[in-house]
Amino acid sequence: MSIVWTILIGFVAGLVARAIKPGDDSAGFIVTTLIGIAGSLIATYAGQAMGWYSAGQGAGFIASVLGAIVLLFLYGLIKRK
């Protein structure tokens, strides 16, 4: 069930990250949502690897938003080329 919560938090985190990140994003709603979910998953697994979270514990909302912002930034760099 923790993966479902990670995906739901990632969905909201992607929307929040897009609102927070400055600049004109050409990514649509679905891409933003997928980037938010990926940011949440990356924050979860990176946090577990670093020992911040125990196994099966998902990343918090703030970590998910930060992960999504990083991925939105990287997506913008890749998309620009």
N, CA, C and O atoms as a Maestro MAE file, in Angstrom:
{
 s_m_m2io_version
 :::
 2.0.0
}

f_m_ct {
 s_m_title
 :::
 protein
 m_atom[324] {
  # First column is atom index #
  i_m_mmod_type
  r_m_x_coord
  r_m_y_coord
  r_m_z_coord
  i_m_residue_number
  s_m_chain_name
  s_m_pdb_residue_name
  s_m_pdb_atom_name
  i_m_atomic_number
  :::
  1 25 0.820 -1.201 0.000 1 A "MET " " N  " 7
  2 3 0.000 0.000 0.000 1 A "MET " " CA " 6
  3 2 0.862 1.263 0.000 1 A "MET " " C  " 6
  4 15 0.391 2.334 -0.381 1 A "MET " " O  " 8
  5 25 2.125 1.141 0.427 2 A "SER " " N  " 7
  6 3 2.975 2.327 0.482 2 A "SER " " CA " 6
  7 2 3.277 2.877 -0.909 2 A "SER " " C  " 6
  8 15 3.451 4.086 -1.064 2 A "SER " " O  " 8
  9 25 3.343 2.021 -1.914 3 A "ILE " " N  " 7
  10 3 3.605 2.492 -3.268 3 A "ILE " " CA " 6
  11 2 2.429 3.322 -3.783 3 A "ILE " " C  " 6
  12 15 2.630 4.267 -4.546 3 A "ILE " " O  " 8
  13 25 1.217 2.984 -3.379 4 A "VAL " " N  " 7
  14 3 0.034 3.755 -3.781 4 A "VAL " " CA " 6
  15 2 0.102 5.156 -3.179 4 A "VAL " " C  " 6
  16 15 -0.186 6.140 -3.860 4 A "VAL " " O  " 8
  17 25 0.482 5.248 -1.908 5 A "TRP " " N  " 7
  18 3 0.617 6.556 -1.269 5 A "TRP " " CA " 6
  19 2 1.740 7.355 -1.913 5 A "TRP " " C  " 6
  20 15 1.616 8.568 -2.079 5 A "TRP " " O  " 8
  21 25 2.819 6.703 -2.274 6 A "THR " " N  " 7
  22 3 3.926 7.379 -2.943 6 A "THR " " CA " 6
  23 2 3.461 7.964 -4.267 6 A "THR " " C  " 6
  24 15 3.831 9.086 -4.611 6 A "THR " " O  " 8
  25 25 2.662 7.224 -5.008 7 A "ILE " " N  " 7
  26 3 2.142 7.709 -6.290 7 A "ILE " " CA " 6
  27 2 1.172 8.871 -6.082 7 A "ILE " " C  " 6
  28 15 1.225 9.857 -6.817 7 A "ILE " " O  " 8
  29 25 0.291 8.767 -5.094 8 A "LEU " " N  " 7
  30 3 -0.658 9.858 -4.832 8 A "LEU " " CA " 6
  31 2 0.060 11.125 -4.377 8 A "LEU " " C  " 6
  32 15 -0.267 12.224 -4.824 8 A "LEU " " O  " 8
  33 25 1.031 10.971 -3.495 9 A "ILE " " N  " 7
  34 3 1.806 12.133 -3.055 9 A "ILE " " CA " 6
  35 2 2.591 12.702 -4.224 9 A "ILE " " C  " 6
  36 15 2.706 13.920 -4.356 9 A "ILE " " O  " 8
  37 25 3.132 11.838 -5.072 10 A "GLY " " N  " 7
  38 3 3.860 12.289 -6.252 10 A "GLY " " CA " 6
  39 2 2.985 13.066 -7.213 10 A "GLY " " C  " 6
  40 15 3.442 14.035 -7.819 10 A "GLY " " O  " 8
  41 25 1.743 12.664 -7.361 11 A "PHE " " N  " 7
  42 3 0.798 13.379 -8.221 11 A "PHE " " CA " 6
  43 2 0.638 14.817 -7.749 11 A "PHE " " C  " 6
  44 15 0.757 15.754 -8.538 11 A "PHE " " O  " 8
  45 25 0.370 14.986 -6.473 12 A "VAL " " N  " 7
  46 3 0.186 16.325 -5.912 12 A "VAL " " CA " 6
  47 2 1.516 17.084 -5.906 12 A "VAL " " C  " 6
  48 15 1.546 18.284 -6.179 12 A "VAL " " O  " 8
  49 25 2.608 16.390 -5.598 13 A "ALA " " N  " 7
  50 3 3.923 17.033 -5.559 13 A "ALA " " CA " 6
  51 2 4.311 17.578 -6.932 13 A "ALA " " C  " 6
  52 15 4.923 18.643 -7.020 13 A "ALA " " O  " 8
  53 25 3.968 16.873 -7.991 14 A "GLY " " N  " 7
  54 3 4.253 17.355 -9.336 14 A "GLY " " CA " 6
  55 2 3.518 18.639 -9.654 14 A "GLY " " C  " 6
  56 15 4.070 19.542 -10.282 14 A "GLY " " O  " 8
  57 25 2.289 18.718 -9.227 15 A "LEU " " N  " 7
  58 3 1.507 19.935 -9.456 15 A "LEU " " CA " 6
  59 2 2.065 21.101 -8.643 15 A "LEU " " C  " 6
  60 15 2.159 22.223 -9.142 15 A "LEU " " O  " 8
  61 25 2.432 20.834 -7.396 16 A "VAL " " N  " 7
  62 3 2.996 21.874 -6.537 16 A "VAL " " CA " 6
  63 2 4.363 22.309 -7.062 16 A "VAL " " C  " 6
  64 15 4.671 23.501 -7.084 16 A "VAL " " O  " 8
  65 25 5.177 21.349 -7.481 17 A "ALA " " N  " 7
  66 3 6.510 21.666 -8.000 17 A "ALA " " CA " 6
  67 2 6.421 22.553 -9.238 17 A "ALA " " C  " 6
  68 15 7.219 23.475 -9.407 17 A "ALA " " O  " 8
  69 25 5.473 22.278 -10.077 18 A "ARG " " N  " 7
  70 3 5.309 23.097 -11.283 18 A "ARG " " CA " 6
  71 2 4.875 24.509 -10.915 18 A "ARG " " C  " 6
  72 15 5.268 25.470 -11.576 18 A "ARG " " O  " 8
  73 25 4.072 24.643 -9.874 19 A "ALA " " N  " 7
  74 3 3.640 25.964 -9.433 19 A "ALA " " CA " 6
  75 2 4.794 26.735 -8.776 19 A "ALA " " C  " 6
  76 15 4.867 27.960 -8.879 19 A "ALA " " O  " 8
  77 25 5.689 26.010 -8.105 20 A "ILE " " N  " 7
  78 3 6.797 26.654 -7.389 20 A "ILE " " CA " 6
  79 2 7.947 26.998 -8.327 20 A "ILE " " C  " 6
  80 15 8.536 28.073 -8.219 20 A "ILE " " O  " 8
  81 25 8.270 26.092 -9.247 21 A "LYS " " N  " 7
  82 3 9.433 26.281 -10.120 21 A "LYS " " CA " 6
  83 2 9.202 27.464 -11.056 21 A "LYS " " C  " 6
  84 15 8.202 27.520 -11.772 21 A "LYS " " O  " 8
  85 25 10.143 28.407 -11.040 22 A "PRO " " N  " 7
  86 3 9.979 29.561 -11.926 22 A "PRO " " CA " 6
  87 2 10.243 29.190 -13.379 22 A "PRO " " C  " 6
  88 15 10.908 28.197 -13.674 22 A "PRO " " O  " 8
  89 25 9.718 29.992 -14.260 23 A "GLY " " N  " 7
  90 3 9.949 29.778 -15.682 23 A "GLY " " CA " 6
  91 2 8.717 29.275 -16.387 23 A "GLY " " C  " 6
  92 15 7.719 28.912 -15.764 23 A "GLY " " O  " 8
  93 25 8.806 29.262 -17.693 24 A "ASP " " N  " 7
  94 3 7.700 28.828 -18.536 24 A "ASP " " CA " 6
  95 2 7.906 27.356 -18.889 24 A "ASP " " C  " 6
  96 15 8.797 27.019 -19.669 24 A "ASP " " O  " 8
  97 25 7.092 26.496 -18.323 25 A "ASP " " N  " 7
  98 3 7.175 25.070 -18.618 25 A "ASP " " CA " 6
  99 2 6.223 24.733 -19.755 25 A "ASP " " C  " 6
  100 15 5.047 25.096 -19.732 25 A "ASP " " O  " 8
  101 25 6.747 24.043 -20.734 26 A "SER " " N  " 7
  102 3 5.906 23.638 -21.854 26 A "SER " " CA " 6
  103 2 5.329 22.237 -21.640 26 A "SER " " C  " 6
  104 15 4.617 21.716 -22.498 26 A "SER " " O  " 8
  105 25 5.639 21.634 -20.495 27 A "ALA " " N  " 7
  106 3 5.139 20.293 -20.195 27 A "ALA " " CA " 6
  107 2 3.645 20.359 -19.908 27 A "ALA " " C  " 6
  108 15 3.167 21.302 -19.278 27 A "ALA " " O  " 8
  109 25 2.930 19.378 -20.361 28 A "GLY " " N  " 7
  110 3 1.505 19.318 -20.116 28 A "GLY " " CA " 6
  111 2 1.182 18.727 -18.755 28 A "GLY " " C  " 6
  112 15 2.076 18.417 -17.967 28 A "GLY " " O  " 8
  113 25 -0.096 18.578 -18.494 29 A "PHE " " N  " 7
  114 3 -0.573 18.074 -17.210 29 A "PHE " " CA " 6
  115 2 -0.081 16.656 -16.946 29 A "PHE " " C  " 6
  116 15 0.360 16.346 -15.840 29 A "PHE " " O  " 8
  117 25 -0.156 15.809 -17.943 30 A "ILE " " N  " 7
  118 3 0.228 14.401 -17.760 30 A "ILE " " CA " 6
  119 2 1.728 14.275 -17.535 30 A "ILE " " C  " 6
  120 15 2.157 13.515 -16.667 30 A "ILE " " O  " 8
  121 25 2.537 15.009 -18.302 31 A "VAL " " N  " 7
  122 3 3.991 14.961 -18.127 31 A "VAL " " CA " 6
  123 2 4.369 15.479 -16.746 31 A "VAL " " C  " 6
  124 15 5.222 14.895 -16.077 31 A "VAL " " O  " 8
  125 25 3.745 16.566 -16.314 32 A "THR " " N  " 7
  126 3 4.012 17.111 -14.986 32 A "THR " " CA " 6
  127 2 3.651 16.106 -13.906 32 A "THR " " C  " 6
  128 15 4.389 15.951 -12.933 32 A "THR " " O  " 8
  129 25 2.541 15.431 -14.063 33 A "THR " " N  " 7
  130 3 2.118 14.423 -13.099 33 A "THR " " CA " 6
  131 2 3.107 13.260 -13.064 33 A "THR " " C  " 6
  132 15 3.477 12.798 -11.985 33 A "THR " " O  " 8
  133 25 3.532 12.789 -14.221 34 A "LEU " " N  " 7
  134 3 4.495 11.688 -14.278 34 A "LEU " " CA " 6
  135 2 5.840 12.083 -13.681 34 A "LEU " " C  " 6
  136 15 6.487 11.272 -13.018 34 A "LEU " " O  " 8
  137 25 6.263 13.317 -13.909 35 A "ILE " " N  " 7
  138 3 7.512 13.796 -13.323 35 A "ILE " " CA " 6
  139 2 7.369 13.886 -11.806 35 A "ILE " " C  " 6
  140 15 8.311 13.568 -11.081 35 A "ILE " " O  " 8
  141 25 6.218 14.311 -11.322 36 A "GLY " " N  " 7
  142 3 5.978 14.360 -9.876 36 A "GLY " " CA " 6
  143 2 6.004 12.982 -9.247 36 A "GLY " " C  " 6
  144 15 6.569 12.800 -8.169 36 A "GLY " " O  " 8
  145 25 5.400 12.017 -9.909 37 A "ILE " " N  " 7
  146 3 5.412 10.639 -9.399 37 A "ILE " " CA " 6
  147 2 6.835 10.093 -9.406 37 A "ILE " " C  " 6
  148 15 7.259 9.443 -8.450 37 A "ILE " " O  " 8
  149 25 7.578 10.358 -10.495 38 A "ALA " " N  " 7
  150 3 8.972 9.906 -10.555 38 A "ALA " " CA " 6
  151 2 9.810 10.583 -9.480 38 A "ALA " " C  " 6
  152 15 10.665 9.940 -8.871 38 A "ALA " " O  " 8
  153 25 9.581 11.869 -9.238 39 A "GLY " " N  " 7
  154 3 10.298 12.578 -8.179 39 A "GLY " " CA " 6
  155 2 10.011 11.998 -6.815 39 A "GLY " " C  " 6
  156 15 10.904 11.896 -5.974 39 A "GLY " " O  " 8
  157 25 8.777 11.621 -6.596 40 A "SER " " N  " 7
  158 3 8.398 11.003 -5.325 40 A "SER " " CA " 6
  159 2 9.050 9.636 -5.160 40 A "SER " " C  " 6
  160 15 9.537 9.303 -4.080 40 A "SER " " O  " 8
  161 25 9.058 8.852 -6.219 41 A "LEU " " N  " 7
  162 3 9.691 7.532 -6.161 41 A "LEU " " CA " 6
  163 2 11.197 7.650 -5.954 41 A "LEU " " C  " 6
  164 15 11.783 6.898 -5.176 41 A "LEU " " O  " 8
  165 25 11.819 8.596 -6.653 42 A "ILE " " N  " 7
  166 3 13.260 8.799 -6.481 42 A "ILE " " CA " 6
  167 2 13.567 9.261 -5.065 42 A "ILE " " C  " 6
  168 15 14.523 8.781 -4.456 42 A "ILE " " O  " 8
  169 25 12.780 10.179 -4.533 43 A "ALA " " N  " 7
  170 3 12.988 10.647 -3.160 43 A "ALA " " CA " 6
  171 2 12.800 9.504 -2.164 43 A "ALA " " C  " 6
  172 15 13.525 9.421 -1.172 43 A "ALA " " O  " 8
  173 25 11.841 8.632 -2.420 44 A "THR " " N  " 7
  174 3 11.607 7.495 -1.528 44 A "THR " " CA " 6
  175 2 12.795 6.547 -1.526 44 A "THR " " C  " 6
  176 15 13.312 6.198 -0.464 44 A "THR " " O  " 8
  177 25 13.228 6.130 -2.704 45 A "TYR " " N  " 7
  178 3 14.303 5.145 -2.779 45 A "TYR " " CA " 6
  179 2 15.661 5.740 -2.412 45 A "TYR " " C  " 6
  180 15 16.497 5.044 -1.836 45 A "TYR " " O  " 8
  181 25 15.892 6.998 -2.730 46 A "ALA " " N  " 7
  182 3 17.144 7.643 -2.316 46 A "ALA " " CA " 6
  183 2 17.173 7.808 -0.797 46 A "ALA " " C  " 6
  184 15 18.209 7.600 -0.167 46 A "ALA " " O  " 8
  185 25 16.031 8.181 -0.212 47 A "GLY " " N  " 7
  186 3 15.955 8.304 1.235 47 A "GLY " " CA " 6
  187 2 16.150 6.975 1.948 47 A "GLY " " C  " 6
  188 15 16.769 6.923 3.011 47 A "GLY " " O  " 8
  189 25 15.623 5.903 1.370 48 A "GLN " " N  " 7
  190 3 15.824 4.575 1.957 48 A "GLN " " CA " 6
  191 2 17.279 4.149 1.825 48 A "GLN " " C  " 6
  192 15 17.825 3.534 2.741 48 A "GLN " " O  " 8
  193 25 17.916 4.466 0.702 49 A "ALA " " N  " 7
  194 3 19.318 4.100 0.495 49 A "ALA " " CA " 6
  195 2 20.236 4.864 1.442 49 A "ALA " " C  " 6
  196 15 21.265 4.341 1.871 49 A "ALA " " O  " 8
  197 25 19.866 6.100 1.769 50 A "MET " " N  " 7
  198 3 20.679 6.910 2.672 50 A "MET " " CA " 6
  199 2 20.347 6.672 4.141 50 A "MET " " C  " 6
  200 15 21.005 7.219 5.026 50 A "MET " " O  " 8
  201 25 19.335 5.864 4.397 51 A "GLY " " N  " 7
  202 3 18.967 5.550 5.768 51 A "GLY " " CA " 6
  203 2 18.020 6.543 6.415 51 A "GLY " " C  " 6
  204 15 17.789 6.475 7.623 51 A "GLY " " O  " 8
  205 25 17.468 7.465 5.637 52 A "TRP " " N  " 7
  206 3 16.527 8.440 6.185 52 A "TRP " " CA " 6
  207 2 15.164 7.823 6.431 52 A "TRP " " C  " 6
  208 15 14.457 8.218 7.358 52 A "TRP " " O  " 8
  209 25 14.793 6.856 5.608 53 A "TYR " " N  " 7
  210 3 13.503 6.172 5.730 53 A "TYR " " CA " 6
  211 2 13.767 4.682 5.904 53 A "TYR " " C  " 6
  212 15 14.741 4.143 5.379 53 A "TYR " " O  " 8
  213 25 12.890 4.036 6.641 54 A "SER " " N  " 7
  214 3 13.015 2.580 6.770 54 A "SER " " CA " 6
  215 2 12.407 1.916 5.536 54 A "SER " " C  " 6
  216 15 11.715 2.561 4.749 54 A "SER " " O  " 8
  217 25 12.671 0.629 5.380 55 A "ALA " " N  " 7
  218 3 12.146 -0.105 4.227 55 A "ALA " " CA " 6
  219 2 10.622 -0.078 4.256 55 A "ALA " " C  " 6
  220 15 10.012 -0.354 5.289 55 A "ALA " " O  " 8
  221 25 10.019 0.248 3.145 56 A "GLY " " N  " 7
  222 3 8.570 0.310 3.053 56 A "GLY " " CA " 6
  223 2 7.988 1.662 3.416 56 A "GLY " " C  " 6
  224 15 6.788 1.882 3.250 56 A "GLY " " O  " 8
  225 25 8.817 2.572 3.907 57 A "GLN " " N  " 7
  226 3 8.344 3.899 4.277 57 A "GLN " " CA " 6
  227 2 8.551 4.847 3.103 57 A "GLN " " C  " 6
  228 15 9.634 4.880 2.519 57 A "GLN " " O  " 8
  229 25 7.542 5.606 2.757 58 A "GLY " " N  " 7
  230 3 7.630 6.522 1.633 58 A "GLY " " CA " 6
  231 2 8.210 7.859 2.033 58 A "GLY " " C  " 6
  232 15 8.256 8.205 3.213 58 A "GLY " " O  " 8
  233 25 8.647 8.597 1.049 59 A "ALA " " N  " 7
  234 3 9.185 9.935 1.282 59 A "ALA " " CA " 6
  235 2 8.056 10.864 1.697 59 A "ALA " " C  " 6
  236 15 6.893 10.636 1.365 59 A "ALA " " O  " 8
  237 25 8.406 11.888 2.409 60 A "GLY " " N  " 7
  238 3 7.434 12.892 2.807 60 A "GLY " " CA " 6
  239 2 7.081 13.809 1.657 60 A "GLY " " C  " 6
  240 15 7.661 13.728 0.574 60 A "GLY " " O  " 8
  241 25 6.143 14.664 1.902 61 A "PHE " " N  " 7
  242 3 5.646 15.552 0.859 61 A "PHE " " CA " 6
  243 2 6.719 16.534 0.404 61 A "PHE " " C  " 6
  244 15 6.867 16.778 -0.793 61 A "PHE " " O  " 8
  245 25 7.461 17.096 1.339 62 A "ILE " " N  " 7
  246 3 8.481 18.084 0.984 62 A "ILE " " CA " 6
  247 2 9.588 17.444 0.153 62 A "ILE " " C  " 6
  248 15 10.030 18.025 -0.838 62 A "ILE " " O  " 8
  249 25 10.038 16.260 0.542 63 A "ALA " " N  " 7
  250 3 11.060 15.552 -0.234 63 A "ALA " " CA " 6
  251 2 10.538 15.216 -1.622 63 A "ALA " " C  " 6
  252 15 11.289 15.284 -2.595 63 A "ALA " " O  " 8
  253 25 9.283 14.862 -1.729 64 A "SER " " N  " 7
  254 3 8.695 14.555 -3.035 64 A "SER " " CA " 6
  255 2 8.638 15.787 -3.919 64 A "SER " " C  " 6
  256 15 8.910 15.705 -5.117 64 A "SER " " O  " 8
  257 25 8.285 16.928 -3.340 65 A "VAL " " N  " 7
  258 3 8.246 18.173 -4.108 65 A "VAL " " CA " 6
  259 2 9.649 18.547 -4.576 65 A "VAL " " C  " 6
  260 15 9.835 18.956 -5.722 65 A "VAL " " O  " 8
  261 25 10.642 18.407 -3.688 66 A "LEU " " N  " 7
  262 3 12.021 18.709 -4.077 66 A "LEU " " CA " 6
  263 2 12.500 17.783 -5.194 66 A "LEU " " C  " 6
  264 15 13.161 18.231 -6.131 66 A "LEU " " O  " 8
  265 25 12.173 16.507 -5.098 67 A "GLY " " N  " 7
  266 3 12.525 15.565 -6.159 67 A "GLY " " CA " 6
  267 2 11.859 15.927 -7.473 67 A "GLY " " C  " 6
  268 15 12.476 15.823 -8.533 67 A "GLY " " O  " 8
  269 25 10.610 16.350 -7.411 68 A "ALA " " N  " 7
  270 3 9.888 16.737 -8.621 68 A "ALA " " CA " 6
  271 2 10.461 18.023 -9.220 68 A "ALA " " C  " 6
  272 15 10.531 18.154 -10.442 68 A "ALA " " O  " 8
  273 25 10.868 18.968 -8.381 69 A "ILE " " N  " 7
  274 3 11.466 20.205 -8.884 69 A "ILE " " CA " 6
  275 2 12.768 19.891 -9.616 69 A "ILE " " C  " 6
  276 15 13.023 20.433 -10.692 69 A "ILE " " O  " 8
  277 25 13.585 19.025 -9.042 70 A "VAL " " N  " 7
  278 3 14.844 18.643 -9.683 70 A "VAL " " CA " 6
  279 2 14.562 17.994 -11.038 70 A "VAL " " C  " 6
  280 15 15.212 18.317 -12.032 70 A "VAL " " O  " 8
  281 25 13.599 17.088 -11.074 71 A "LEU " " N  " 7
  282 3 13.283 16.428 -12.343 71 A "LEU " " CA " 6
  283 2 12.672 17.391 -13.360 71 A "LEU " " C  " 6
  284 15 12.941 17.268 -14.555 71 A "LEU " " O  " 8
  285 25 11.855 18.348 -12.910 72 A "LEU " " N  " 7
  286 3 11.317 19.351 -13.827 72 A "LEU " " CA " 6
  287 2 12.435 20.214 -14.400 72 A "LEU " " C  " 6
  288 15 12.408 20.570 -15.578 72 A "LEU " " O  " 8
  289 25 13.413 20.547 -13.572 73 A "PHE " " N  " 7
  290 3 14.559 21.317 -14.038 73 A "PHE " " CA " 6
  291 2 15.343 20.525 -15.095 73 A "PHE " " C  " 6
  292 15 15.702 21.065 -16.141 73 A "PHE " " O  " 8
  293 25 15.603 19.249 -14.815 74 A "LEU " " N  " 7
  294 3 16.319 18.401 -15.765 74 A "LEU " " CA " 6
  295 2 15.510 18.211 -17.046 74 A "LEU " " C  " 6
  296 15 16.073 18.217 -18.141 74 A "LEU " " O  " 8
  297 25 14.209 18.045 -16.917 75 A "TYR " " N  " 7
  298 3 13.345 17.904 -18.093 75 A "TYR " " CA " 6
  299 2 13.405 19.155 -18.953 75 A "TYR " " C  " 6
  300 15 13.426 19.074 -20.181 75 A "TYR " " O  " 8
  301 25 13.434 20.317 -18.300 76 A "GLY " " N  " 7
  302 3 13.526 21.573 -19.044 76 A "GLY " " CA " 6
  303 2 14.843 21.699 -19.785 76 A "GLY " " C  " 6
  304 15 14.877 22.213 -20.902 76 A "GLY " " O  " 8
  305 25 15.949 21.227 -19.167 77 A "LEU " " N  " 7
  306 3 17.240 21.274 -19.840 77 A "LEU " " CA " 6
  307 2 17.282 20.339 -21.038 77 A "LEU " " C  " 6
  308 15 17.814 20.696 -22.089 77 A "LEU " " O  " 8
  309 25 16.727 19.150 -20.886 78 A "ILE " " N  " 7
  310 3 16.715 18.176 -21.979 78 A "ILE " " CA " 6
  311 2 15.790 18.632 -23.100 78 A "ILE " " C  " 6
  312 15 16.132 18.514 -24.277 78 A "ILE " " O  " 8
  313 25 14.645 19.142 -22.747 79 A "LYS " " N  " 7
  314 3 13.647 19.558 -23.736 79 A "LYS " " CA " 6
  315 2 14.138 20.755 -24.549 79 A "LYS " " C  " 6
  316 15 13.767 20.910 -25.712 79 A "LYS " " O  " 8
  317 25 14.964 21.592 -23.946 80 A "ARG " " N  " 7
  318 3 15.454 22.799 -24.597 80 A "ARG " " CA " 6
  319 2 16.394 22.492 -25.752 80 A "ARG " " C  " 6
  320 15 16.475 23.273 -26.701 80 A "ARG " " O  " 8
  321 25 17.105 21.373 -25.693 81 A "LYS " " N  " 7
  322 3 18.098 21.041 -26.727 81 A "LYS " " CA " 6
  323 2 17.467 20.507 -27.968 81 A "LYS " " C  " 6
  324 15 18.168 20.183 -28.927 81 A "LYS " " O  " 8
  :::
 }
 m_bond[323] {
  # First column is bond index #
  i_m_from
  i_m_to
  i_m_order
  :::
  1 1 2 1
  2 2 3 1
  3 3 4 2
  4 3 5 1
  5 5 6 1
  6 6 7 1
  7 7 8 2
  8 7 9 1
  9 9 10 1
  10 10 11 1
  11 11 12 2
  12 11 13 1
  13 13 14 1
  14 14 15 1
  15 15 16 2
  16 15 17 1
  17 17 18 1
  18 18 19 1
  19 19 20 2
  20 19 21 1
  21 21 22 1
  22 22 23 1
  23 23 24 2
  24 23 25 1
  25 25 26 1
  26 26 27 1
  27 27 28 2
  28 27 29 1
  29 29 30 1
  30 30 31 1
  31 31 32 2
  32 31 33 1
  33 33 34 1
  34 34 35 1
  35 35 36 2
  36 35 37 1
  37 37 38 1
  38 38 39 1
  39 39 40 2
  40 39 41 1
  41 41 42 1
  42 42 43 1
  43 43 44 2
  44 43 45 1
  45 45 46 1
  46 46 47 1
  47 47 48 2
  48 47 49 1
  49 49 50 1
  50 50 51 1
  51 51 52 2
  52 51 53 1
  53 53 54 1
  54 54 55 1
  55 55 56 2
  56 55 57 1
  57 57 58 1
  58 58 59 1
  59 59 60 2
  60 59 61 1
  61 61 62 1
  62 62 63 1
  63 63 64 2
  64 63 65 1
  65 65 66 1
  66 66 67 1
  67 67 68 2
  68 67 69 1
  69 69 70 1
  70 70 71 1
  71 71 72 2
  72 71 73 1
  73 73 74 1
  74 74 75 1
  75 75 76 2
  76 75 77 1
  77 77 78 1
  78 78 79 1
  79 79 80 2
  80 79 81 1
  81 81 82 1
  82 82 83 1
  83 83 84 2
  84 83 85 1
  85 85 86 1
  86 86 87 1
  87 87 88 2
  88 87 89 1
  89 89 90 1
  90 90 91 1
  91 91 92 2
  92 91 93 1
  93 93 94 1
  94 94 95 1
  95 95 96 2
  96 95 97 1
  97 97 98 1
  98 98 99 1
  99 99 100 2
  100 99 101 1
  101 101 102 1
  102 102 103 1
  103 103 104 2
  104 103 105 1
  105 105 106 1
  106 106 107 1
  107 107 108 2
  108 107 109 1
  109 109 110 1
  110 110 111 1
  111 111 112 2
  112 111 113 1
  113 113 114 1
  114 114 115 1
  115 115 116 2
  116 115 117 1
  117 117 118 1
  118 118 119 1
  119 119 120 2
  120 119 121 1
  121 121 122 1
  122 122 123 1
  123 123 124 2
  124 123 125 1
  125 125 126 1
  126 126 127 1
  127 127 128 2
  128 127 129 1
  129 129 130 1
  130 130 131 1
  131 131 132 2
  132 131 133 1
  133 133 134 1
  134 134 135 1
  135 135 136 2
  136 135 137 1
  137 137 138 1
  138 138 139 1
  139 139 140 2
  140 139 141 1
  141 141 142 1
  142 142 143 1
  143 143 144 2
  144 143 145 1
  145 145 146 1
  146 146 147 1
  147 147 148 2
  148 147 149 1
  149 149 150 1
  150 150 151 1
  151 151 152 2
  152 151 153 1
  153 153 154 1
  154 154 155 1
  155 155 156 2
  156 155 157 1
  157 157 158 1
  158 158 159 1
  159 159 160 2
  160 159 161 1
  161 161 162 1
  162 162 163 1
  163 163 164 2
  164 163 165 1
  165 165 166 1
  166 166 167 1
  167 167 168 2
  168 167 169 1
  169 169 170 1
  170 170 171 1
  171 171 172 2
  172 171 173 1
  173 173 174 1
  174 174 175 1
  175 175 176 2
  176 175 177 1
  177 177 178 1
  178 178 179 1
  179 179 180 2
  180 179 181 1
  181 181 182 1
  182 182 183 1
  183 183 184 2
  184 183 185 1
  185 185 186 1
  186 186 187 1
  187 187 188 2
  188 187 189 1
  189 189 190 1
  190 190 191 1
  191 191 192 2
  192 191 193 1
  193 193 194 1
  194 194 195 1
  195 195 196 2
  196 195 197 1
  197 197 198 1
  198 198 199 1
  199 199 200 2
  200 199 201 1
  201 201 202 1
  202 202 203 1
  203 203 204 2
  204 203 205 1
  205 205 206 1
  206 206 207 1
  207 207 208 2
  208 207 209 1
  209 209 210 1
  210 210 211 1
  211 211 212 2
  212 211 213 1
  213 213 214 1
  214 214 215 1
  215 215 216 2
  216 215 217 1
  217 217 218 1
  218 218 219 1
  219 219 220 2
  220 219 221 1
  221 221 222 1
  222 222 223 1
  223 223 224 2
  224 223 225 1
  225 225 226 1
  226 226 227 1
  227 227 228 2
  228 227 229 1
  229 229 230 1
  230 230 231 1
  231 231 232 2
  232 231 233 1
  233 233 234 1
  234 234 235 1
  235 235 236 2
  236 235 237 1
  237 237 238 1
  238 238 239 1
  239 239 240 2
  240 239 241 1
  241 241 242 1
  242 242 243 1
  243 243 244 2
  244 243 245 1
  245 245 246 1
  246 246 247 1
  247 247 248 2
  248 247 249 1
  249 249 250 1
  250 250 251 1
  251 251 252 2
  252 251 253 1
  253 253 254 1
  254 254 255 1
  255 255 256 2
  256 255 257 1
  257 257 258 1
  258 258 259 1
  259 259 260 2
  260 259 261 1
  261 261 262 1
  262 262 263 1
  263 263 264 2
  264 263 265 1
  265 265 266 1
  266 266 267 1
  267 267 268 2
  268 267 269 1
  269 269 270 1
  270 270 271 1
  271 271 272 2
  272 271 273 1
  273 273 274 1
  274 274 275 1
  275 275 276 2
  276 275 277 1
  277 277 278 1
  278 278 279 1
  279 279 280 2
  280 279 281 1
  281 281 282 1
  282 282 283 1
  283 283 284 2
  284 283 285 1
  285 285 286 1
  286 286 287 1
  287 287 288 2
  288 287 289 1
  289 289 290 1
  290 290 291 1
  291 291 292 2
  292 291 293 1
  293 293 294 1
  294 294 295 1
  295 295 296 2
  296 295 297 1
  297 297 298 1
  298 298 299 1
  299 299 300 2
  300 299 301 1
  301 301 302 1
  302 302 303 1
  303 303 304 2
  304 303 305 1
  305 305 306 1
  306 306 307 1
  307 307 308 2
  308 307 309 1
  309 309 310 1
  310 310 311 1
  311 311 312 2
  312 311 313 1
  313 313 314 1
  314 314 315 1
  315 315 316 2
  316 315 317 1
  317 317 318 1
  318 318 319 1
  319 319 320 2
  320 319 321 1
  321 321 322 1
  322 322 323 1
  323 323 324 2
  :::
 }
}
